Amino acid sequence: MRKALVINGSPSMDRGNTALILNPFLGGMKRAGASVDVLYTKKLRINACCGQFNCWHKTPGKCWQEDGMQEAYPKLREADIWVFAAPLYVDGFPGPVKMLLDRILPLVEPFIHIEDGRCRHSLRNGSARQGKIVLVSNCGFWEIEHFDPLIAHTRAICKNVHRGFAGALLRPHGPALGGLVKMGAPLFLYEDILKAAEEAGRQLIAEGKMLPKTTRAVSRALLPRGLYVAVANRDSKKKLGER
């Protein structure tokens, strides 16, 4: 059975716009036979890496800090698939997710080798499987290109922990989807997006990859850019007036 570990970095956890895409995606994975475990960075209370490198030299494979990472480490080691799910913050992951990523240092050896023309650290023996990483994210801007830095970051993580990049489920103008759901809009306006997210999860487990056609369907435009900007600005003015 495939094991997936989900790092949900949304401060809204299961109530945010990222969850609207993540939850059906995980449902598809489960229906295809995967075991799914979810960790919320908001609950883990992870400290920043201190850069002392004790996990490399004094206590190899073990960080001296006793915090939420103690729960995360064994799950990271065992999972075939890592899913990083979070909203886009400026051009990257929210701070708590980045702190978790910084703290995976105990999973690799201090020794360096050259792989595909680049210096890399070797995986610590028995510390992590060579599996896959999936990115799930939403953002408040209309264009999908805003995710480019986050995708590049995720690809770099994959190379440094010797995992394959399995693709990304991206939801631009995520608040538009969230707004439709909250206002009880007819399901036919967005149901195809949720079904595509679920199908992507099924494909990942059953077929080993998510088809580009499926991931594109998750990102399809919900409304014209000009209309989205007008609605978003109207809502912001309304909230400012309520202060």
C-alpha positions as CSV (number, residue, x, y, z in Angstrom):
1,M,0.0,0.0,0.0
2,R,1.2,3.5,-0.9
3,K,1.7,5.8,2.1
4,A,1.2,9.5,1.7
5,L,2.1,12.2,4.1
6,V,0.4,15.5,3.7
7,I,1.9,18.7,5.1
8,N,-1.0,21.1,5.3
9,G,0.5,24.5,5.7
10,S,-2.6,26.5,5.4
11,P,-3.4,28.6,8.6
12,S,-7.0,27.9,7.9
13,M,-6.2,24.1,7.8
14,D,-9.3,22.3,6.5
15,R,-11.4,25.5,6.1
16,G,-9.3,27.4,3.6
17,N,-9.3,27.7,-0.2
18,T,-6.3,25.3,-0.4
19,A,-8.4,22.6,1.3
20,L,-11.1,22.9,-1.4
21,I,-8.6,21.3,-3.9
22,L,-6.6,19.2,-1.4
23,N,-9.6,17.3,0.1
24,P,-10.9,15.8,-3.1
25,F,-7.4,15.1,-4.2
26,L,-6.8,13.1,-1.0
27,G,-10.2,11.4,-1.5
28,G,-9.0,10.2,-4.9
29,M,-5.8,8.9,-3.4
30,K,-7.6,7.0,-0.6
31,R,-10.1,5.5,-3.1
32,A,-7.2,4.2,-5.1
33,G,-5.9,2.4,-2.1
34,A,-3.4,4.8,-0.5
35,S,-2.9,5.4,3.2
36,V,-3.0,9.1,3.9
37,D,-1.7,10.9,7.0
38,V,-2.1,14.7,7.4
39,L,0.0,17.0,9.6
40,Y,-0.9,20.6,10.1
41,T,2.0,23.0,10.6
42,K,-0.3,25.3,12.6
43,K,-0.6,22.5,15.2
44,L,2.9,21.2,15.1
45,R,4.6,24.2,16.6
46,I,7.9,23.8,14.8
47,N,11.0,25.8,15.8
48,A,13.4,27.3,13.4
49,C,16.6,25.4,12.5
50,C,19.5,26.7,14.7
51,G,22.2,25.7,12.2
52,Q,24.3,23.9,14.7
53,F,24.5,20.7,12.6
54,N,24.3,18.5,15.7
55,C,22.0,16.2,13.6
56,W,25.0,15.6,11.3
57,H,27.9,15.3,13.7
58,K,27.1,15.0,17.4
59,T,23.8,13.0,17.2
60,P,23.7,11.8,13.6
61,G,20.1,11.6,12.3
62,K,18.6,13.2,15.4
63,C,17.8,16.9,16.0
64,W,18.3,18.1,19.5
65,Q,15.1,20.2,19.5
66,E,12.1,18.6,21.1
67,D,9.1,20.0,19.2
68,G,6.6,19.1,16.5
69,M,9.2,17.7,14.2
70,Q,9.5,14.7,16.5
71,E,6.0,13.7,15.2
72,A,6.9,14.6,11.6
73,Y,10.3,12.8,11.3
74,P,9.0,9.1,11.4
75,K,6.2,9.9,9.0
76,L,8.5,11.6,6.6
77,R,10.8,8.6,6.6
78,E,8.0,6.1,6.0
79,A,5.9,7.9,3.3
80,D,6.3,7.1,-0.4
81,I,4.6,10.4,-1.3
82,W,5.0,13.8,0.3
83,V,2.2,16.3,-0.4
84,F,3.0,19.9,0.4
85,A,-0.3,21.9,0.5
86,A,-0.3,25.6,1.3
87,P,-1.5,28.9,-0.1
88,L,1.0,31.0,-2.0
89,Y,2.6,33.7,0.2
90,V,4.2,36.4,-1.9
91,D,6.2,34.0,-4.0
92,G,6.7,30.9,-1.8
93,F,5.6,28.7,1.1
94,P,4.2,30.2,4.3
95,G,6.8,30.5,7.1
96,P,5.8,27.4,9.1
97,V,6.2,25.2,6.0
98,K,9.6,26.6,5.2
99,M,10.7,26.0,8.8
100,L,9.6,22.3,8.5
101,L,11.6,22.1,5.2
102,D,14.6,23.6,6.9
103,R,14.4,20.9,9.6
104,I,14.6,17.9,7.3
105,L,18.4,18.1,7.6
106,P,18.6,15.0,9.8
107,L,17.3,12.9,6.9
108,V,20.4,13.5,4.8
109,E,24.1,12.7,5.4
110,P,26.7,15.5,5.8
111,F,28.7,13.9,3.0
112,I,28.5,15.4,-0.5
113,H,28.5,13.6,-3.8
114,I,28.0,14.8,-7.4
115,E,24.7,13.8,-9.0
116,D,23.6,15.0,-12.5
117,G,26.3,17.6,-12.5
118,R,25.3,19.1,-9.1
119,C,26.6,18.6,-5.5
120,R,24.0,16.8,-3.4
121,H,23.8,15.2,0.1
122,S,23.2,11.5,0.3
123,L,20.1,10.2,2.1
124,R,20.8,8.9,5.5
125,N,20.5,5.1,5.4
126,G,17.0,4.1,6.4
127,S,15.9,7.7,7.0
128,A,13.8,8.3,3.9
129,R,12.4,6.5,0.9
130,Q,13.0,7.6,-2.6
131,G,9.5,8.6,-3.5
132,K,7.5,11.5,-5.0
133,I,6.5,15.0,-4.0
134,V,3.3,16.8,-5.0
135,L,2.5,20.5,-4.6
136,V,-1.1,21.7,-3.9
137,S,-1.5,25.4,-3.7
138,N,-3.9,28.3,-4.3
139,C,-3.3,32.0,-4.6
140,G,-5.3,35.3,-4.7
141,F,-4.0,36.4,-8.1
142,W,-5.7,35.5,-11.3
143,E,-2.7,34.4,-13.3
144,I,-1.2,30.9,-12.9
145,E,2.3,32.2,-13.5
146,H,2.5,33.5,-9.9
147,F,3.1,29.9,-8.9
148,D,6.3,29.6,-10.9
149,P,8.7,30.4,-8.0
150,L,6.9,28.0,-5.7
151,I,7.1,25.2,-8.3
152,A,10.8,25.9,-8.8
153,H,11.3,25.7,-5.1
154,T,9.5,22.4,-4.9
155,R,11.5,20.9,-7.7
156,A,14.7,21.9,-6.0
157,I,13.5,20.2,-2.8
158,C,12.8,17.1,-4.8
159,K,16.4,17.0,-6.1
160,N,17.9,17.5,-2.7
161,V,15.9,14.8,-1.0
162,H,16.1,12.4,-4.0
163,R,12.4,12.3,-4.8
164,G,10.6,12.8,-8.1
165,F,8.4,15.8,-8.7
166,A,4.9,14.3,-9.4
167,G,3.3,17.5,-10.4
168,A,1.2,20.3,-8.9
169,L,-2.5,21.1,-8.4
170,L,-2.7,24.8,-8.6
171,R,-5.8,27.0,-8.1
172,P,-5.3,30.6,-9.3
173,H,-7.8,33.1,-8.1
174,G,-8.6,30.7,-5.3
175,P,-10.9,33.1,-3.4
176,A,-13.3,33.0,-6.4
177,L,-13.8,29.2,-5.9
178,G,-14.1,29.7,-2.1
179,G,-16.6,32.4,-2.7
180,L,-18.8,30.3,-4.9
181,V,-18.8,27.5,-2.3
182,K,-19.6,29.8,0.6
183,M,-22.5,31.5,-1.2
184,G,-24.0,28.2,-2.1
185,A,-23.6,28.8,-5.9
186,P,-24.9,26.0,-8.2
187,L,-22.5,23.1,-8.2
188,F,-22.2,22.9,-12.0
189,L,-20.2,26.2,-11.9
190,Y,-17.2,24.5,-10.3
191,E,-17.9,20.8,-9.8
192,D,-15.6,19.9,-12.7
193,I,-12.7,21.4,-10.8
194,L,-13.3,19.3,-7.7
195,K,-13.8,16.2,-9.8
196,A,-10.5,16.9,-11.6
197,A,-8.7,17.2,-8.2
198,E,-10.1,13.9,-7.1
199,E,-9.2,12.2,-10.4
200,A,-5.6,13.5,-10.1
201,G,-5.3,11.7,-6.7
202,R,-6.6,8.5,-8.2
203,Q,-4.2,8.8,-11.1
204,L,-1.2,9.4,-8.9
205,I,-1.8,6.2,-7.0
206,A,-3.3,3.9,-9.6
207,E,-1.2,5.0,-12.6
208,G,1.8,6.5,-10.9
209,K,1.4,10.0,-12.4
210,M,-1.1,12.8,-12.8
211,L,-2.1,13.6,-16.4
212,P,-1.4,17.2,-17.5
213,K,-5.0,17.4,-18.8
214,T,-6.3,16.6,-15.3
215,T,-4.1,19.1,-13.5
216,R,-5.0,21.8,-16.1
217,A,-8.6,21.3,-15.4
218,V,-8.0,22.1,-11.7
219,S,-6.5,25.4,-12.7
220,R,-9.1,26.5,-15.3
221,A,-10.4,30.0,-15.2
222,L,-13.5,30.6,-13.2
223,L,-14.3,34.1,-14.4
224,P,-12.7,36.8,-16.6
225,R,-9.7,38.6,-15.0
226,G,-11.3,42.0,-15.0
227,L,-14.4,40.8,-13.3
228,Y,-12.3,39.0,-10.6
229,V,-10.3,42.1,-9.9
230,A,-13.4,44.2,-9.6
231,V,-15.1,41.7,-7.2
232,A,-11.9,41.3,-5.1
233,N,-11.4,45.0,-4.7
234,R,-15.1,45.5,-3.9
235,D,-14.8,42.9,-1.1
236,S,-11.6,44.5,0.2
237,K,-13.3,47.9,0.4
238,K,-16.2,46.4,2.2
239,K,-14.0,44.8,4.8
240,L,-12.1,48.1,5.2
241,G,-15.4,49.9,5.8
242,E,-16.4,47.4,8.5
243,R,-13.3,48.2,10.6
